[in-house]
Amino acid sequence: MKILLNFILSTCLFIYGLQLFSTSFGNIQSKIKLVLEHYTKSAKRGIILGTIVTALIQSSSIITSITVGLVNQNVLSFHNSIGIMMGANLGTCITSWITSLLSFDTTNISPYLNINTYSPFLLLIGLIFYFKKKKRLSNLLIGYSLFIFGLSMIGTNLNLLKDYKIFKDIIESLNSPLLGLLIGLVTTCLVQSSSATVAILQAISIKSTINYYMAIPIILGENIGSCITTIIASIGTCKNARKVAYSHLFYNIIGTIIFIIIFYISKYLNFKFLYYKVNSLSIALIHTLFNFLSIIIFYPFINIFEKFINKITK
């Protein structure tokens, strides 16, 4: 029980650190609004801006919520908001790449080359800035240090959990793709962070035997679960703003259906790679490929997709 509680605590610490880091950029939301308002003149520009801005602040939730607000205020058209939403999905993948570069298995790395070594110093500097009333710098450093420390703790606790029967049973249950899809969806809805779901999966891949067959459905599920923040942000808004939330949801649902069909075809054709062990880097790659290929597939049909959302929105 103690190990499980420590795992939950480390996950909360990771999520809080990531949100605090994002908040350090979120304090300049007015500037983000101006950028999206003045430079999003087409869906293509929306994709590029959505990707870049989300990658910088590491929070697709902030970008999609701002987009809902701009559309609600008639500052941004619904058509151009679709591009921002698609780009935000791709930009959020940067967190999984950072996680894979940090790596949880640092036992063979020199302490001087291990970034975990420096997280207490970042925390200390962040606290100094906090007392000097420099909130933005403080949030950035404290958030980043807690983000790193949380990842390290997740890995440590998973290493202790991996020998327990309940953990082995959970890993074994991932052999069901639909259950994996559901786990990814529900987990992301609960923690309201697709980055946290992917990070936990990356940690598990280091400490246990997870193959592509197990990992892919979870990644697909978390993309649908990530829509919860946009849906919440759209409550009580105008019709066009609700369209943004619906487009985000259906974009991810349709993309997931396409890739889950490809997944089952690969299984039917008995592609051996599905049963190869994944690692933190390959999970980041899968996460990125899904969102990148979704953009490639959807972009030629943006106008058709827009008409579909217009038709179903009341």
C-alpha positions as CSV (number, residue, x, y, z in Angstrom):
1,M,0.0,0.0,0.0
2,K,2.8,2.4,0.9
3,I,4.5,1.8,-2.5
4,L,1.2,2.4,-4.3
5,L,0.6,5.7,-2.4
6,N,4.2,6.8,-3.2
7,F,3.5,6.0,-6.9
8,I,0.3,8.1,-6.8
9,L,2.2,10.9,-5.0
10,S,5.0,10.9,-7.6
11,T,2.4,11.0,-10.4
12,C,0.7,14.0,-8.8
13,L,4.1,15.7,-8.3
14,F,4.9,15.1,-12.0
15,I,1.5,16.5,-13.1
16,Y,1.7,19.5,-10.8
17,G,5.2,20.3,-12.0
18,L,4.2,20.1,-15.6
19,Q,1.1,22.4,-14.9
20,L,3.3,24.8,-13.0
21,F,5.8,24.9,-15.8
22,S,3.0,25.5,-18.3
23,T,1.5,28.2,-16.0
24,S,4.8,30.2,-16.2
25,F,4.0,30.6,-19.9
26,G,0.2,30.7,-19.3
27,N,0.7,34.0,-17.5
28,I,1.3,35.5,-21.0
29,Q,-2.0,34.2,-22.4
30,S,-2.8,37.7,-23.7
31,K,0.2,37.5,-26.0
32,I,-0.7,34.0,-27.1
33,K,-4.2,35.3,-27.9
34,L,-2.7,38.1,-30.0
35,V,-0.4,35.7,-31.9
36,L,-3.3,33.3,-32.6
37,E,-5.6,36.2,-33.5
38,H,-3.3,38.1,-35.9
39,Y,-1.3,35.2,-37.5
40,T,-3.9,32.5,-37.9
41,K,-5.3,33.5,-41.3
42,S,-5.7,30.0,-42.6
43,A,-6.0,26.4,-41.4
44,K,-2.4,25.8,-42.5
45,R,-1.0,28.7,-40.4
46,G,-3.2,27.4,-37.6
47,I,-1.5,24.0,-37.7
48,I,2.0,25.6,-37.7
49,L,1.2,28.0,-34.9
50,G,-0.7,25.5,-32.8
51,T,2.3,23.1,-33.0
52,I,4.9,25.7,-32.2
53,V,3.1,27.4,-29.3
54,T,2.0,24.1,-27.7
55,A,5.6,22.7,-28.0
56,L,6.9,25.8,-26.3
57,I,4.5,25.9,-23.3
58,Q,4.0,22.0,-23.2
59,S,0.2,22.3,-22.7
60,S,-2.3,21.6,-25.4
61,S,-5.1,22.3,-22.9
62,I,-4.1,26.0,-22.6
63,I,-4.0,26.4,-26.4
64,T,-7.3,24.6,-27.0
65,S,-9.0,26.5,-24.1
66,I,-7.7,29.9,-25.5
67,T,-9.0,28.9,-29.0
68,V,-12.4,28.1,-27.6
69,G,-12.4,31.5,-25.9
70,L,-11.3,33.4,-29.1
71,V,-14.0,31.7,-31.2
72,N,-16.6,32.4,-28.5
73,Q,-15.6,36.1,-28.8
74,N,-15.9,36.0,-32.6
75,V,-12.2,36.9,-32.8
76,L,-11.2,33.7,-34.5
77,S,-13.2,31.8,-37.1
78,F,-14.2,28.2,-36.5
79,H,-12.5,27.1,-39.8
80,N,-9.1,28.4,-38.7
81,S,-9.5,27.0,-35.2
82,I,-9.5,23.5,-36.6
83,G,-5.9,24.0,-37.7
84,I,-4.9,25.3,-34.3
85,M,-6.4,22.2,-32.6
86,M,-4.7,19.8,-35.0
87,G,-1.3,21.6,-34.4
88,A,-1.9,21.5,-30.6
89,N,-2.2,17.7,-30.8
90,L,1.2,17.5,-32.5
91,G,2.9,20.1,-30.3
92,T,2.0,18.3,-27.1
93,C,4.2,15.4,-28.2
94,I,7.3,17.4,-27.2
95,T,6.7,16.3,-23.5
96,S,7.1,12.6,-24.4
97,W,10.4,13.4,-26.2
98,I,11.7,15.2,-23.2
99,T,10.6,12.3,-21.0
100,S,12.4,9.8,-23.2
101,L,15.6,11.9,-23.2
102,L,15.5,12.2,-19.4
103,S,15.1,8.4,-19.2
104,F,14.1,6.7,-16.0
105,D,16.9,4.1,-16.0
106,T,19.8,6.3,-15.0
107,T,21.9,3.8,-13.0
108,N,24.7,3.6,-15.5
109,I,24.8,7.4,-16.1
110,S,27.4,9.6,-14.4
111,P,25.8,11.8,-11.7
112,Y,27.3,14.8,-13.5
113,L,25.5,13.9,-16.8
114,N,22.2,12.9,-15.1
115,I,19.7,15.9,-15.1
116,N,18.1,14.5,-11.9
117,T,21.2,15.6,-10.1
118,Y,20.5,19.2,-10.8
119,S,16.8,19.3,-10.1
120,P,17.3,20.3,-6.4
121,F,19.4,23.2,-7.5
122,L,16.7,24.3,-10.0
123,L,14.2,24.1,-7.2
124,L,16.4,26.2,-4.8
125,I,16.9,28.9,-7.5
126,G,13.2,28.8,-8.2
127,L,12.4,29.4,-4.5
128,I,14.9,32.3,-4.5
129,F,13.0,33.9,-7.4
130,Y,9.7,33.2,-5.6
131,F,10.8,35.2,-2.6
132,K,12.1,38.0,-4.9
133,K,8.5,38.2,-6.3
134,K,9.6,37.0,-9.8
135,K,6.7,34.6,-10.2
136,R,7.1,33.6,-13.8
137,L,10.8,32.6,-13.5
138,S,9.9,30.9,-10.2
139,N,7.1,28.9,-11.7
140,L,9.3,27.9,-14.6
141,L,12.2,26.6,-12.5
142,I,10.1,25.0,-9.7
143,G,7.7,23.4,-12.2
144,Y,10.6,22.0,-14.3
145,S,12.4,20.6,-11.2
146,L,9.2,19.0,-9.8
147,F,8.5,17.6,-13.3
148,I,12.0,16.0,-13.4
149,F,11.8,14.8,-9.8
150,G,8.3,13.4,-10.3
151,L,9.5,11.4,-13.3
152,S,12.4,10.0,-11.3
153,M,10.0,9.0,-8.4
154,I,7.6,7.3,-10.8
155,G,10.4,5.1,-12.2
156,T,11.7,4.3,-8.7
157,N,8.2,3.3,-7.4
158,L,7.4,1.3,-10.5
159,N,10.6,-0.6,-10.0
160,L,9.3,-1.6,-6.5
161,L,5.8,-2.3,-7.8
162,K,6.8,-4.6,-10.7
163,D,7.1,-7.7,-8.6
164,Y,3.6,-7.4,-7.1
165,K,0.9,-9.7,-8.5
166,I,-1.6,-6.8,-9.0
167,F,1.0,-5.0,-11.2
168,K,1.7,-8.1,-13.2
169,D,-2.1,-8.6,-13.7
170,I,-2.5,-5.0,-14.9
171,I,0.3,-5.5,-17.4
172,E,-1.2,-8.8,-18.5
173,S,-4.6,-7.2,-19.1
174,L,-3.0,-4.9,-21.6
175,N,-3.0,-7.8,-24.1
176,S,-6.6,-6.7,-24.8
177,P,-6.4,-3.7,-27.3
178,L,-9.8,-2.4,-26.4
179,L,-9.1,-2.5,-22.7
180,G,-5.8,-0.7,-23.4
181,L,-7.7,1.9,-25.4
182,L,-10.1,2.4,-22.5
183,I,-7.3,2.6,-19.9
184,G,-5.6,5.4,-22.0
185,L,-8.9,7.3,-22.4
186,V,-10.0,7.0,-18.7
187,T,-6.6,7.8,-17.3
188,T,-6.2,10.9,-19.4
189,C,-9.7,12.1,-18.5
190,L,-9.0,11.6,-14.8
191,V,-5.6,13.4,-14.7
192,Q,-6.6,15.8,-17.5
193,S,-3.1,15.4,-19.0
194,S,-2.3,13.3,-22.0
195,S,1.4,14.0,-21.2
196,A,1.1,12.3,-17.8
197,T,-0.5,9.2,-19.3
198,V,2.2,8.8,-21.9
199,A,4.9,9.5,-19.3
200,I,3.5,6.7,-17.0
201,L,3.5,4.4,-20.0
202,Q,7.1,5.3,-20.8
203,A,8.0,4.6,-17.2
204,I,6.3,1.2,-17.3
205,S,8.1,0.3,-20.5
206,I,11.4,0.8,-18.7
207,K,10.5,-1.3,-15.7
208,S,8.4,-4.0,-17.4
209,T,8.0,-5.9,-20.7
210,I,5.6,-3.8,-22.8
211,N,5.3,-4.4,-26.5
212,Y,3.9,-2.4,-29.4
213,Y,0.7,-4.5,-29.2
214,M,0.1,-3.2,-25.7
215,A,1.3,0.3,-26.0
216,I,-0.4,1.5,-29.2
217,P,-4.0,1.2,-28.0
218,I,-3.2,3.2,-24.8
219,I,-1.6,6.0,-26.9
220,L,-4.7,6.1,-29.1
221,G,-7.0,6.2,-26.1
222,E,-5.1,9.1,-24.4
223,N,-5.7,11.2,-27.5
224,I,-9.4,10.9,-27.1
225,G,-9.2,11.5,-23.4
226,S,-7.2,14.7,-24.0
227,C,-10.4,16.3,-25.3
228,I,-12.0,16.5,-21.9
229,T,-10.4,19.9,-21.2
230,T,-11.7,21.4,-24.4
231,I,-15.2,20.1,-23.7
232,I,-15.2,21.6,-20.2
233,A,-13.9,24.9,-21.6
234,S,-16.8,25.0,-24.1
235,I,-19.6,24.7,-21.5
236,G,-21.8,27.8,-21.5
237,T,-20.2,29.2,-24.7
238,C,-21.7,30.1,-28.1
239,K,-22.5,27.6,-30.9
240,N,-19.2,28.3,-32.7
241,A,-17.1,27.7,-29.6
242,R,-18.9,24.4,-29.0
243,K,-17.9,23.5,-32.5
244,V,-14.3,23.7,-31.5
245,A,-14.8,21.2,-28.7
246,Y,-16.8,18.9,-31.0
247,S,-14.1,19.1,-33.8
248,H,-11.4,18.3,-31.3
249,L,-13.3,15.3,-30.0
250,F,-14.4,13.9,-33.4
251,Y,-10.9,14.6,-35.0
252,N,-9.4,12.4,-32.4
253,I,-12.1,9.7,-32.5
254,I,-12.0,9.5,-36.3
255,G,-8.2,9.4,-36.2
256,T,-8.2,6.7,-33.6
257,I,-10.7,4.6,-35.6
258,I,-8.5,4.8,-38.7
259,F,-5.4,3.8,-36.8
260,I,-7.1,1.1,-34.7
261,I,-8.3,-0.5,-38.1
262,I,-4.6,-0.3,-39.3
263,F,-3.6,-1.8,-36.0
264,Y,-6.0,-4.8,-36.4
265,I,-4.9,-5.3,-40.0
266,S,-1.3,-5.5,-38.8
267,K,-2.4,-8.0,-36.2
268,Y,-4.3,-10.1,-38.8
269,L,-1.2,-10.0,-41.1
270,N,0.8,-11.1,-38.1
271,F,3.4,-8.3,-38.3
272,K,6.1,-9.4,-35.9
273,F,7.0,-5.8,-34.8
274,L,3.8,-5.7,-32.7
275,Y,5.4,-8.1,-30.3
276,Y,8.7,-6.3,-30.0
277,K,9.4,-4.6,-26.7
278,V,8.9,-0.8,-26.7
279,N,11.0,1.7,-24.9
280,S,10.5,5.3,-23.8
281,L,11.9,6.6,-27.2
282,S,9.6,4.4,-29.3
283,I,6.6,5.4,-27.3
284,A,7.4,9.1,-28.0
285,L,7.8,8.2,-31.7
286,I,4.4,6.4,-31.9
287,H,2.7,9.3,-30.1
288,T,4.2,11.8,-32.6
289,L,3.6,9.6,-35.7
290,F,-0.1,9.2,-34.8
291,N,-0.6,13.0,-34.5
292,F,1.5,13.8,-37.5
293,L,-0.2,11.3,-39.8
294,S,-3.6,12.4,-38.5
295,I,-2.8,15.9,-39.8
296,I,-1.6,14.5,-43.2
297,I,-4.8,12.4,-43.5
298,F,-7.2,15.1,-42.4
299,Y,-5.8,18.2,-44.0
300,P,-7.2,17.6,-47.5
301,F,-10.7,17.1,-46.0
302,I,-10.8,20.0,-43.6
303,N,-13.7,21.6,-45.5
304,I,-15.7,18.4,-45.5
305,F,-14.9,17.9,-41.8
306,E,-16.0,21.5,-41.1
307,K,-19.4,20.8,-42.8
308,F,-19.8,17.6,-40.7
309,I,-19.2,19.5,-37.5
310,N,-21.6,22.3,-38.6
311,K,-24.3,19.7,-39.3
312,I,-24.1,17.9,-36.0
313,T,-23.8,21.1,-33.8
314,K,-27.1,22.4,-32.6
